């Protein structure tokens, strides 16, 4: 079952999260388009990614049980910045080639939301969250407000960086 913006709103209400869903904002296929519709700079638009840490192919090369299983990590980053897979690999102690973006069907399975509208919270499966350190300075201007996926491709979530940090309790590392 695919989660919807209504499911996300219910999650926000249940957990008393200070965020607003902006529905039916129009066609926003890119970060630049979303920023234009929202009247903000592109750096204020965040993306939520599901990253798979692929297992070791040869069981003889595994140093632990964890090396034999796919692990999934939620990454929250600037919408326009490229995620540094090396930084993520270093943080989790794996080779860079083991860090992959999860395909759309896996994103839907684990997070519940379709690609293009994945919010940073309210996911089907609780997973570790990593937040790009470069988001932290956004707290210091415009009330700390940022925008993220709102559950579908025509909804955005307005939230502060401070509230994201409170709710997500992420690991913060430089990723872009």
Secondary structure, 3 states (H helix, E strand, C coil): CCCCHHHHHHHHHHCCCCEEEECCCCCCCCHHHHHHHHCCCHHHEEEEEEEEECCCCCHHHCCCHHHHCCEEEEEEEECCCCCCHHHHHHHHCCCHHHEEECCHHHHHHHHCCCCCCCCCCCCCCCCEEEEEHHHHHHHHCHHHEEEEECCCCCCEEEEEHHHHHHHHCCEEECCC
